[in-house]
Amino acid sequence: VKAVEAGRGYTKIFFVSNQFIRDKARAGVEDELSKKHSVDVRILDRNWILDKVFANRHEKLAIEDLQIATSARREVRKGPLDVQRERYLAEIEGRIQEALRQDRQDPLLVDECLDSADVARQLELPRTDVEGRYDRAERVAAKCGTSQQRLRSAYERAWTAFWWFEDYELFSDLYDAAEERAKGSRNAYDLELLTNLWGLLHGSVARGKIPEELAKYVTRTQTLEAELQRLRRQEEQPSTALHARALQLQVQLLLRLAANQSINVILGEFREMVQSCEGLVGFPLQP
């Protein structure tokens, strides 16, 4: 009330409490105050404070400012899987350095560089380390990699930006490279990678993590649908054509769900697709 009476034209007011507040009670008070004073009111409780402290690793800041008598030192315990990954990473790096010393640059080296970045990502090494390894893989792939390796490089970089670093703007920027490298491919698995990235893009736009214009959502959706439709016409490659249809149905399913439209027709087409794959050894039925 005092904030509204101050007459400073506030459009949003936050109230922070160190007490736990039930969700239902908080939502009710927020709605009541927002309607009464025509201003967006947000109530943040103890759970919100704890989440922001621990999720953003601000324990040290909280301990120092609140003068809490405890230690914020992190003790990292490595499990057997991490030890195995570290050993594997050292082996990969040894082979990469040996190949570079011999000036041996070939598709095998591209695979090694991508594997090195993947393992570093799994070990949750610093972002600069992980991105540096992917940058190296990208340079090597550009020089001596196959078209599929160049696509995989773009795909893994975008996938990492999204899931590991939650850098949605970078993800959107990297999407372009993956799209460009997947376009025109006669391999449905290449377009499956692009469909995976589009699914992340679609969800990010729906949740407001990436603005629709920045995501180039409409254009990228049209491009993906056109590429999948192109592969569906590959009648001389029935497994590829059916795989493209499966990916196309996945895209249509998400679009219909987002528009609150019935999905019964799509589910019926999925059923027909599964029945049509009998005898097609190359069709990936399980996923």
SULQUI-V622428 format. One record per backbone hydrogen bond with DSSP energy under -0.5 kcal/mol. CO is the residue of the C=O (numbers start at 1). NH is the residue of the N-H. If there is no record, write none. Layout:
co->CO nh->NH
co->CO nh->NH
This chain:
co->1 nh->5
co->2 nh->6
co->3 nh->8
co->4 nh->7
co->11 nh->40
co->13 nh->42
co->15 nh->44
co->19 nh->46
co->22 nh->26
co->23 nh->27
co->24 nh->28
co->25 nh->29
co->26 nh->30
co->27 nh->31
co->28 nh->32
co->29 nh->33
co->30 nh->34
co->31 nh->35
co->32 nh->36
co->33 nh->37
co->34 nh->38
co->34 nh->39
co->39 nh->41
co->40 nh->13
co->42 nh->15
co->42 nh->44
co->44 nh->17
co->45 nh->49
co->46 nh->50
co->47 nh->51
co->48 nh->52
co->49 nh->53
co->50 nh->54
co->51 nh->55
co->52 nh->56
co->53 nh->58
co->54 nh->57
co->58 nh->62
co->59 nh->63
co->60 nh->64
co->61 nh->65
co->62 nh->66
co->63 nh->67
co->63 nh->68
co->68 nh->70
co->74 nh->76
co->75 nh->77
co->76 nh->78
co->79 nh->83
co->80 nh->84
co->81 nh->85
co->82 nh->86
co->83 nh->87
co->84 nh->88
co->85 nh->89
co->86 nh->90
co->87 nh->91
co->88 nh->92
co->89 nh->93
co->90 nh->94
co->91 nh->95
co->92 nh->96
co->93 nh->97
co->94 nh->98
co->95 nh->99
co->96 nh->100
co->97 nh->101
co->98 nh->102
co->99 nh->104
co->100 nh->103
co->103 nh->105
co->104 nh->106
co->106 nh->109
co->106 nh->110
co->107 nh->111
co->108 nh->112
co->109 nh->113
co->110 nh->114
co->111 nh->115
co->112 nh->116
co->113 nh->117
co->114 nh->118
co->115 nh->119
co->116 nh->120
co->117 nh->121
co->118 nh->122
co->119 nh->123
co->120 nh->125
co->121 nh->124
co->126 nh->129
co->126 nh->130
co->127 nh->131
co->128 nh->132
co->129 nh->133
co->130 nh->134
co->131 nh->135
co->132 nh->136
co->133 nh->137
co->134 nh->138
co->135 nh->139
co->136 nh->140
co->137 nh->141
co->138 nh->142
co->139 nh->143
co->140 nh->144
co->141 nh->145
co->146 nh->150
co->147 nh->151
co->148 nh->152
co->149 nh->153
co->150 nh->154
co->151 nh->155
co->152 nh->156
co->153 nh->157
co->154 nh->158
co->155 nh->159
co->156 nh->160
co->157 nh->161
co->158 nh->162
co->159 nh->163
co->160 nh->164
co->160 nh->165
co->161 nh->167
co->162 nh->166
co->166 nh->168
co->167 nh->171
co->168 nh->172
co->169 nh->173
co->170 nh->174
co->171 nh->175
co->172 nh->176
co->173 nh->176
co->173 nh->177
co->174 nh->178
co->175 nh->179
co->176 nh->180
co->177 nh->181
co->178 nh->182
co->179 nh->183
co->182 nh->185
co->186 nh->188
co->187 nh->190
co->187 nh->191
co->188 nh->192
co->189 nh->193
co->190 nh->194
co->191 nh->195
co->192 nh->196
co->193 nh->197
co->194 nh->198
co->195 nh->199
co->196 nh->200
co->197 nh->201
co->198 nh->202
co->199 nh->203
co->200 nh->204
co->201 nh->205
co->202 nh->206
co->203 nh->207
co->204 nh->209
co->204 nh->210
co->205 nh->208
co->211 nh->215
co->212 nh->216
co->212 nh->217
co->213 nh->216
co->216 nh->220
co->217 nh->221
co->218 nh->222
co->219 nh->223
co->220 nh->224
co->221 nh->225
co->222 nh->226
co->223 nh->227
co->224 nh->228
co->225 nh->229
co->226 nh->230
co->227 nh->231
co->228 nh->232
co->229 nh->233
co->230 nh->233
co->231 nh->234
co->233 nh->235
co->234 nh->237
co->237 nh->241
co->238 nh->242
co->239 nh->243
co->240 nh->244
co->241 nh->245
co->242 nh->246
co->243 nh->247
co->244 nh->248
co->245 nh->249
co->246 nh->250
co->247 nh->251
co->248 nh->252
co->249 nh->253
co->250 nh->254
co->251 nh->255
co->252 nh->256
co->253 nh->257
co->254 nh->258
co->255 nh->259
co->256 nh->261
co->257 nh->260
co->263 nh->267
co->264 nh->268
co->265 nh->269
co->266 nh->270
co->267 nh->271
co->268 nh->272
co->269 nh->273
co->270 nh->274
co->271 nh->275
co->272 nh->276
co->273 nh->277
co->274 nh->277
co->275 nh->278
co->277 nh->280
co->279 nh->281
co->280 nh->283
co->283 nh->285
